């Protein structure tokens, strides 16, 4: 943006001067360059400040919508404590995992909690989740992750979307495993590695932008995460 402002401040005065007098004057370009440099610096610092404040507001919104006082959190508790506990676990684990691999922590915190929102609302799951998210004015990045739930409607497009999917898939698998075979550390670790490797081999994460290093870190984190024991 700053370079564009600088370029336009140099170019536009020269063009108008030429159109008016049919000749070029270097003073126009010098004046434009000086004015452009000043404008570019002002735009750079102003835009940076606005961007920082906007990002902070979005981060605060992520925290607000998963607080115990938020209306949708209370509604989920009333609807199903089982779903609430699942959402809470996915949210908490996704937050810590995101911190470990370098993803947006608060986005994963919120996305982890609301990842199954479509299932709370009924069919059509994804469409209902989108309508609800828009009515609640969720940030765009969060809404996009909900739209990419398990890659059913659209491929996972961000590392955060891939990470939240990984955590939710593991939590669901472990919930079933604990009922069927008990709390076995060996079975848990093997299940985590096998499940994530299978998802990766299908190409589910190929368009997410998640690097192999991030994938391996996330997999290792989940295998060692005590709350999943």
Backbone as numpy.savetxt, mean C-alpha at the origin, in Angstrom:
# Nx Ny Nz CAx CAy CAz Cx Cy Cz
9.05 18.63 -11.69 8.22 19.83 -11.69 9.08 21.08 -11.69
10.13 21.10 -10.86 11.02 22.26 -10.79 11.71 22.51 -12.11
12.18 21.44 -12.76 12.85 21.58 -14.05 11.88 22.10 -15.12
10.63 21.65 -15.06 9.62 22.12 -16.01 9.36 23.61 -15.83
9.26 24.04 -14.59 9.05 25.47 -14.31 10.22 26.29 -14.82
11.43 25.81 -14.57 12.63 26.51 -15.05 12.64 26.62 -16.57
12.33 25.51 -17.23 12.33 25.48 -18.70 11.29 26.45 -19.27
10.09 26.44 -18.70 9.03 27.31 -19.21 9.34 28.79 -18.96
9.95 29.10 -17.84 10.31 30.48 -17.55 11.38 31.01 -18.50
12.22 30.13 -18.99 13.24 30.54 -19.96 12.64 30.66 -21.36
11.80 29.70 -21.71 11.30 29.61 -23.09 10.20 30.63 -23.39
9.22 30.74 -22.51 8.03 31.55 -22.82 8.34 33.03 -23.04
9.13 33.70 -22.17 9.42 35.11 -22.44 10.11 35.33 -23.79
11.02 34.42 -24.15 11.70 34.54 -25.44 10.75 34.40 -26.61
9.81 33.48 -26.50 8.85 33.28 -27.59 7.97 34.52 -27.76
7.44 35.05 -26.66 6.57 36.23 -26.77 7.33 37.46 -27.25
8.58 37.57 -26.84 9.39 38.71 -27.31 9.61 38.61 -28.81
9.89 37.39 -29.28 10.12 37.21 -30.72 8.84 37.48 -31.51
7.70 37.02 -31.00 6.43 37.24 -31.70 6.08 38.73 -31.76
6.50 39.49 -30.75 6.19 40.91 -30.71 7.13 41.75 -31.56
8.45 41.38 -31.53 9.44 42.25 -32.18 10.19 41.57 -33.35
9.88 40.32 -33.61 10.50 39.58 -34.71 12.02 39.51 -34.58
12.49 39.50 -33.39 13.93 39.34 -33.16 14.12 38.73 -31.77
15.32 38.18 -31.56 15.62 37.55 -30.28 16.46 38.49 -29.43
16.27 38.47 -28.15 17.03 39.29 -27.22 17.49 38.40 -26.06
18.82 38.29 -25.92 19.37 37.41 -24.89 18.94 37.82 -23.48
18.61 39.09 -23.31 18.20 39.55 -21.99 16.91 38.84 -21.53
16.07 38.51 -22.50 14.83 37.79 -22.16 15.14 36.41 -21.56
16.14 35.76 -22.16 16.49 34.42 -21.66 17.17 34.51 -20.29
18.00 35.55 -20.11 18.65 35.73 -18.81 17.60 36.00 -17.73
16.68 36.93 -18.05 15.61 37.26 -17.11 14.78 36.02 -16.80
14.44 35.27 -17.87 13.64 34.06 -17.68 14.37 33.02 -16.85
15.70 32.90 -17.05 16.48 31.93 -16.30 16.50 32.28 -14.82
16.74 33.56 -14.52 16.77 33.99 -13.12 15.41 33.78 -12.46
14.36 34.21 -13.14 13.00 34.04 -12.62 12.65 32.56 -12.48
13.12 31.77 -13.45 12.83 30.34 -13.41 13.51 29.64 -12.27
14.76 30.02 -11.98 15.50 29.41 -10.87 14.81 29.70 -9.55
14.41 30.96 -9.37 13.71 31.33 -8.14 12.39 30.56 -8.01
11.64 30.54 -9.10 10.33 29.84 -9.09 10.50 28.35 -8.84
11.56 27.79 -9.46 11.80 26.35 -9.30 12.11 25.99 -7.85
12.94 26.81 -7.20 13.27 26.56 -5.80 12.04 26.68 -4.90
11.24 27.70 -5.16 10.01 27.89 -4.37 9.08 26.68 -4.56
8.91 26.25 -5.82 8.03 25.11 -6.11 8.55 23.83 -5.46
9.88 23.64 -5.50 10.48 22.43 -4.93 10.20 22.32 -3.44
10.46 23.40 -2.71 10.27 23.34 -1.26 8.79 23.34 -0.89
7.97 24.08 -1.64 6.54 24.11 -1.35 5.90 22.77 -1.64
6.23 22.18 -2.80 5.67 20.88 -3.15 6.12 19.81 -2.17
7.40 19.87 -1.76 7.91 18.90 -0.81 7.18 18.96 0.52
6.89 20.18 0.95 6.17 20.34 2.22 4.74 19.83 2.11
4.08 20.17 1.02 2.71 19.70 0.82 2.65 18.19 0.74
3.62 17.60 0.01 3.66 16.14 -0.14 3.87 15.47 1.21
4.75 16.03 2.02 5.02 15.46 3.34 3.80 15.53 4.22
3.11 16.67 4.21 1.92 16.83 5.04 0.80 15.90 4.57
0.66 15.74 3.25 -0.37 14.85 2.71 -0.09 13.41 3.10
1.17 12.99 2.98 1.55 11.62 3.34 1.29 11.36 4.81
1.56 12.37 5.65 1.32 12.21 7.08 -0.17 12.07 7.37
-0.99 12.82 6.66 -2.44 12.73 6.84 -2.95 11.33 6.47
-2.42 10.78 5.37 -2.84 9.45 4.95 -2.40 8.41 5.98
-1.16 8.54 6.48 -0.69 7.62 7.50 -1.57 7.68 8.75
-1.95 8.88 9.13 -2.83 9.03 10.29 -4.19 8.38 10.04
-4.67 8.46 8.80 -5.95 7.84 8.48 -5.86 6.32 8.59
-4.73 5.75 8.15 -4.54 4.30 8.29 -4.66 3.89 9.75
-4.06 4.68 10.63 -4.09 4.36 12.06 -5.50 4.55 12.64
-6.19 5.58 12.18 -7.53 5.87 12.70 -8.51 4.76 12.38
-8.45 4.23 11.15 -9.47 3.28 10.73 -9.27 1.87 11.28
-8.16 1.65 11.99 -7.99 0.35 12.65 -8.04 0.49 14.17
-8.33 1.70 14.66 -8.43 1.89 16.11 -9.70 1.24 16.63
-9.67 0.87 17.89 -10.81 0.19 18.50 -12.06 1.06 18.55
-11.88 2.37 18.43 -13.01 3.29 18.49 -13.65 3.53 17.13
-13.02 3.04 16.06 -13.55 3.30 14.72 -14.82 2.47 14.50
-15.79 3.07 13.84 -17.11 2.45 13.70 -17.06 1.09 13.02
-16.24 0.93 11.98 -16.20 -0.34 11.26 -15.53 -1.44 12.09
-14.59 -1.06 12.94 -13.97 -2.05 13.83 -15.02 -2.55 14.82
-15.79 -1.63 15.38 -16.86 -2.03 16.30 -17.91 -2.89 15.59
-18.22 -2.52 14.36 -19.22 -3.28 13.60 -18.75 -4.69 13.33
-17.45 -4.86 13.05 -16.92 -6.19 12.79 -16.98 -7.05 14.05
-16.69 -6.46 15.19 -16.80 -7.20 16.44 -18.21 -7.71 16.66
-19.18 -6.86 16.38 -20.59 -7.26 16.54 -20.98 -8.33 15.54
-20.39 -8.25 14.34 -20.73 -9.20 13.29 -20.13 -10.57 13.56
-18.84 -10.61 13.92 -18.18 -11.89 14.15 -16.86 -11.68 14.87
-16.76 -12.19 16.09 -15.50 -12.10 16.82 -14.42 -12.96 16.16
-14.86 -14.03 15.49 -13.90 -14.88 14.78 -13.23 -14.09 13.64
-14.05 -13.37 12.87 -13.50 -12.55 11.79 -12.66 -11.40 12.35
-13.10 -10.85 13.45 -12.34 -9.75 14.06 -10.96 -10.22 14.49
-10.89 -11.37 15.15 -9.59 -11.89 15.60 -8.69 -12.20 14.42
-9.27 -12.73 13.35 -8.49 -12.99 12.14 -7.96 -11.69 11.56
-8.83 -10.70 11.43 -8.41 -9.41 10.86 -7.34 -8.75 11.71
-7.51 -8.83 13.02 -6.54 -8.22 13.94 -5.18 -8.90 13.82
-5.17 -10.21 13.72 -3.90 -10.92 13.62 -3.20 -10.61 12.30
-3.95 -10.64 11.20 -3.36 -10.32 9.91 -2.80 -8.90 9.92
-3.55 -7.98 10.50 -3.13 -6.58 10.57 -1.82 -6.44 11.35
-1.77 -7.04 12.53 -0.59 -6.92 13.38 0.64 -7.56 12.75
0.47 -8.75 12.20 1.61 -9.45 11.59 2.07 -8.73 10.33
1.11 -8.25 9.53 1.47 -7.54 8.30 2.26 -6.27 8.61
1.88 -5.59 9.68 2.59 -4.37 10.10 4.04 -4.67 10.43
4.27 -5.69 11.23 5.64 -6.03 11.63 6.44 -6.59 10.46
5.78 -7.37 9.62 6.46 -7.94 8.46 6.86 -6.83 7.48
5.97 -5.86 7.28 6.27 -4.73 6.39 7.47 -3.96 6.89
7.56 -3.79 8.18 8.70 -3.08 8.76 9.99 -3.85 8.51
9.91 -5.17 8.56 11.10 -6.00 8.37 11.59 -6.01 6.93
10.68 -5.88 5.97 11.07 -5.99 4.56 11.12 -4.66 3.83
10.72 -3.56 4.49 10.81 -2.25 3.87 9.59 -1.82 3.09
8.42 -2.28 3.48 7.17 -1.83 2.85 6.51 -0.76 3.72
5.42 -0.18 3.21 4.68 0.84 3.95 3.95 0.16 5.11
4.42 0.41 6.31 3.92 -0.31 7.49 2.45 -0.02 7.78
2.09 1.26 7.80 0.72 1.62 8.16 -0.29 1.21 7.10
0.14 1.24 5.84 -0.74 0.74 4.77 -1.00 -0.74 4.96
0.03 -1.51 5.27 -0.15 -2.95 5.49 -0.97 -3.22 6.75
-0.82 -2.36 7.75 -1.62 -2.48 8.97 -3.10 -2.39 8.65
-3.48 -1.36 7.88 -4.88 -1.16 7.53 -5.37 -2.19 6.53
-4.55 -2.47 5.52 -4.96 -3.43 4.50 -5.12 -4.83 5.08
-4.25 -5.17 6.03 -4.36 -6.48 6.68 -5.68 -6.63 7.42
-6.10 -5.56 8.06 -7.36 -5.63 8.82 -8.57 -5.75 7.90
-8.58 -4.98 6.82 -9.77 -4.93 5.95 -9.67 -5.85 4.73
-8.65 -6.71 4.69 -8.43 -7.52 3.49 -9.64 -8.40 3.16
-10.32 -8.90 4.16 -11.46 -9.80 3.95 -12.80 -9.07 4.03
-12.79 -7.75 3.87 -14.02 -6.98 4.03 -15.12 -7.45 3.08
-14.75 -7.84 1.88 -15.75 -8.33 0.94 -16.48 -9.55 1.46
-15.75 -10.42 2.20 -16.37 -11.61 2.78 -17.33 -11.25 3.89
-17.09 -10.15 4.57 -18.03 -9.74 5.63 -19.34 -9.26 5.03
-19.25 -8.71 3.82 -20.42 -8.06 3.21 -21.24 -9.00 2.34
-20.63 -10.09 1.87 -21.35 -11.03 1.01 -21.06 -10.80 -0.47
-21.60 -11.68 -1.29 -21.36 -11.61 -2.74 -22.12 -10.45 -3.37
-21.58 -9.87 -4.48 -20.23 -10.10 -5.02 -19.17 -9.46 -4.11
-18.23 -10.27 -3.65 -17.31 -9.86 -2.60 -16.50 -8.61 -2.94
-15.79 -8.68 -4.05 -14.89 -7.57 -4.39 -15.65 -6.29 -4.67
-16.72 -6.38 -5.41 -17.51 -5.20 -5.74 -18.08 -4.56 -4.47
-18.58 -5.39 -3.57 -19.12 -4.86 -2.32 -18.03 -4.20 -1.47
-16.85 -4.80 -1.49 -15.73 -4.21 -0.75 -15.36 -2.85 -1.32
-15.40 -2.73 -2.65 -15.06 -1.46 -3.29 -16.09 -0.37 -2.93
-17.34 -0.73 -2.98 -18.41 0.23 -2.66 -18.27 0.70 -1.21
-18.01 -0.25 -0.33 -17.88 0.09 1.09 -16.65 0.95 1.32
-15.52 0.59 0.72 -14.29 1.35 0.89 -14.44 2.78 0.39
-15.12 2.94 -0.73 -15.33 4.29 -1.27 -16.27 5.10 -0.38
-17.27 4.44 0.17 -18.21 5.15 1.04 -17.52 5.61 2.32
-16.49 4.89 2.74 -15.73 5.23 3.94 -14.55 6.16 3.63
-14.38 6.49 2.34 -13.29 7.38 1.91 -11.93 6.82 2.28
-11.74 5.51 2.09 -10.44 4.92 2.33 -9.41 5.49 1.34
-8.15 5.61 1.74 -7.11 6.06 0.80 -7.03 5.14 -0.41
-6.62 5.70 -1.54 -6.60 4.95 -2.80 -5.72 3.71 -2.73
-4.56 3.84 -2.08 -3.64 2.69 -2.01 -4.28 1.53 -1.26
-5.03 1.81 -0.22 -5.73 0.77 0.53 -6.83 0.14 -0.30
-7.62 0.98 -0.95 -8.71 0.48 -1.78 -8.18 -0.43 -2.89
-7.03 -0.07 -3.45 -6.44 -0.87 -4.52 -6.06 -2.27 -4.02
-5.52 -2.35 -2.82 -5.16 -3.66 -2.27 -6.41 -4.51 -2.07
-7.48 -3.90 -1.58 -8.73 -4.64 -1.38 -9.28 -5.14 -2.72
-9.10 -4.34 -3.76 -9.56 -4.73 -5.10 -8.75 -5.91 -5.64
-7.51 -6.02 -5.19 -6.62 -7.08 -5.66 -6.65 -8.32 -4.77
-7.67 -8.45 -3.97 -7.80 -9.57 -3.03 -7.55 -10.91 -3.73
-6.48 -11.58 -3.31 -6.08 -12.88 -3.84 -5.93 -12.89 -5.37
-5.83 -11.75 -5.99 -5.66 -11.68 -7.44 -6.88 -12.13 -8.21
-8.05 -12.12 -7.56 -9.26 -12.63 -8.21 -9.77 -11.70 -9.31
-9.70 -10.39 -9.07 -10.18 -9.42 -10.05 -9.03 -8.75 -10.81
-7.93 -8.57 -10.14 -6.78 -7.89 -10.75 -5.50 -8.39 -10.11
-4.43 -8.43 -10.90 -3.14 -8.90 -10.39 -2.63 -7.99 -9.28
-1.91 -8.58 -8.34 -1.32 -7.80 -7.26 -0.30 -6.84 -7.86
-0.43 -5.55 -7.52 0.35 -4.53 -8.23 1.38 -3.81 -7.38
1.43 -4.09 -6.08 2.40 -3.43 -5.21 3.00 -4.45 -4.24
4.19 -4.16 -3.71 4.76 -5.05 -2.69 3.85 -5.19 -1.48
3.18 -4.10 -1.11 2.26 -4.14 0.04 1.10 -5.09 -0.22
0.58 -5.08 -1.45 -0.52 -5.98 -1.80 -0.06 -7.43 -1.71
1.15 -7.70 -2.18 1.70 -9.06 -2.11 1.93 -9.48 -0.67
2.46 -8.57 0.13 2.76 -8.91 1.52 1.49 -9.21 2.31
0.46 -8.38 2.15 -0.79 -8.62 2.87 -1.41 -9.94 2.44
-1.34 -10.24 1.15 -1.85 -11.53 0.68 -1.10 -12.68 1.34
0.22 -12.58 1.41 1.04 -13.62 2.02 0.63 -13.85 3.47
0.47 -12.77 4.22 0.14 -12.90 5.63 -1.26 -13.49 5.81
-2.22 -13.00 5.05 -3.58 -13.52 5.19 -3.65 -15.00 4.83
-2.95 -15.38 3.76 -2.95 -16.78 3.34 -2.35 -17.68 4.41
-1.28 -17.23 5.03 -0.63 -18.03 6.07 -1.51 -18.12 7.31
-2.09 -17.02 7.71 -2.96 -17.04 8.90 -4.14 -17.98 8.68
-4.73 -17.95 7.49 -5.85 -18.86 7.20 -5.40 -20.32 7.24
-4.26 -20.60 6.64 -3.75 -21.97 6.63 -3.47 -22.47 8.03
-2.86 -21.62 8.85 -2.51 -22.03 10.20 -3.75 -22.22 11.07
-4.78 -21.41 10.83 -6.02 -21.58 11.59 -6.61 -22.97 11.34
-6.54 -23.41 10.10 -7.03 -24.75 9.75 -6.13 -25.82 10.34
-4.82 -25.60 10.22 -3.86 -26.59 10.71 -3.99 -26.79 12.22
-4.16 -25.71 12.96 -4.25 -25.83 14.40 -5.47 -26.66 14.82
-6.53 -26.59 14.04 -7.72 -27.38 14.34 -7.51 -28.85 14.01
-6.76 -29.11 12.92 -6.66 -30.48 12.42 -5.51 -31.28 13.02
-4.34 -30.63 13.16 -3.16 -31.41 13.57 -2.51 -30.87 14.83
-3.09 -29.87 15.46 -2.50 -29.35 16.67 -1.37 -28.37 16.39
-0.80 -27.87 17.42 0.22 -26.82 17.32 1.60 -27.44 17.20
1.96 -27.86 16.01 3.27 -28.48 15.77 4.19 -27.48 15.10
5.33 -27.20 15.73 6.28 -26.24 15.18 6.80 -26.71 13.83
7.10 -27.98 13.70 7.63 -28.51 12.43 6.59 -28.37 11.33
5.36 -28.75 11.61 4.31 -28.64 10.62 4.06 -27.19 10.22
4.12 -26.31 11.22 3.90 -24.89 10.94 4.94 -24.34 9.97
6.20 -24.59 10.25 7.26 -24.07 9.40 7.17 -24.63 7.98
6.94 -25.93 7.89 6.85 -26.56 6.58 5.66 -26.00 5.80
4.55 -25.78 6.49 3.36 -25.25 5.84 3.60 -23.84 5.31
4.26 -23.02 6.08 4.54 -21.65 5.66 5.41 -21.64 4.41
6.51 -22.38 4.44 7.40 -22.41 3.28 6.70 -22.98 2.05
6.00 -24.06 2.22 5.32 -24.69 1.09 4.24 -23.80 0.50
3.44 -23.17 1.36 2.35 -22.32 0.89 2.87 -21.14 0.09
3.85 -20.45 0.63 4.38 -19.26 -0.05 5.14 -19.63 -1.31
5.85 -20.73 -1.28 6.56 -21.16 -2.50 5.57 -21.51 -3.62
4.46 -22.12 -3.25 3.45 -22.46 -4.25 2.84 -21.21 -4.86
2.50 -20.23 -4.02 1.96 -18.97 -4.55 2.96 -18.29 -5.47
4.21 -18.28 -5.05 5.25 -17.63 -5.86 5.43 -18.33 -7.20
5.38 -19.65 -7.19 5.59 -20.41 -8.42 4.47 -20.22 -9.43
3.29 -19.82 -8.96 2.18 -19.57 -9.89 2.29 -18.22 -10.58
3.22 -17.39 -10.12 3.39 -16.06 -10.72 2.48 -15.01 -10.11
1.85 -15.33 -8.97 0.92 -14.41 -8.35 1.57 -13.08 -7.98
2.85 -13.14 -7.62 3.54 -11.93 -7.16 4.39 -11.27 -8.24
4.35 -11.80 -9.45 5.26 -11.32 -10.50 5.08 -9.85 -10.84
3.84 -9.36 -10.81 3.58 -7.97 -11.18 3.50 -7.03 -9.98
3.81 -7.53 -8.81 3.66 -6.73 -7.59 4.82 -5.79 -7.33
5.95 -6.04 -7.96 7.12 -5.22 -7.68 7.87 -5.66 -6.44
7.41 -6.72 -5.80 8.14 -7.26 -4.64 9.38 -7.98 -5.13
10.53 -7.60 -4.61 11.79 -8.22 -5.04 11.93 -9.60 -4.41
12.80 -10.40 -4.99 13.04 -11.72 -4.43 13.60 -11.61 -3.02
14.41 -10.61 -2.79 14.96 -10.40 -1.45 13.85 -10.09 -0.44
12.90 -9.26 -0.85 11.78 -8.96 0.03 10.93 -10.20 0.28
10.71 -10.99 -0.76 9.92 -12.21 -0.61 10.59 -13.16 0.38
11.90 -13.34 0.25 12.61 -14.26 1.13 12.61 -13.74 2.57
12.76 -12.43 2.73 12.72 -11.84 4.08 11.34 -12.02 4.71
10.29 -11.80 3.91 8.93 -11.96 4.42 8.67 -13.41 4.80
9.10 -14.32 3.96 8.90 -15.75 4.24 9.62 -16.15 5.52
10.84 -15.68 5.68 11.61 -16.01 6.87 10.98 -15.39 8.12
10.50 -14.16 7.97 9.85 -13.49 9.10 8.62 -14.27 9.55
7.80 -14.68 8.60 6.56 -15.40 8.95 6.87 -16.76 9.57
7.94 -17.40 9.12 8.31 -18.69 9.68 8.75 -18.57 11.14
9.28 -17.40 11.49 9.78 -17.21 12.86 8.81 -16.40 13.73
7.74 -15.89 13.17 6.81 -15.02 13.91 6.13 -15.80 15.03
6.37 -15.38 16.26 5.86 -16.09 17.43 4.33 -16.09 17.51
3.71 -14.99 17.07 2.26 -14.91 17.17 1.55 -15.91 16.26
2.28 -16.49 15.32 1.69 -17.48 14.42 1.87 -18.91 14.95
2.52 -19.03 16.11 2.76 -20.36 16.68 1.46 -20.98 17.18
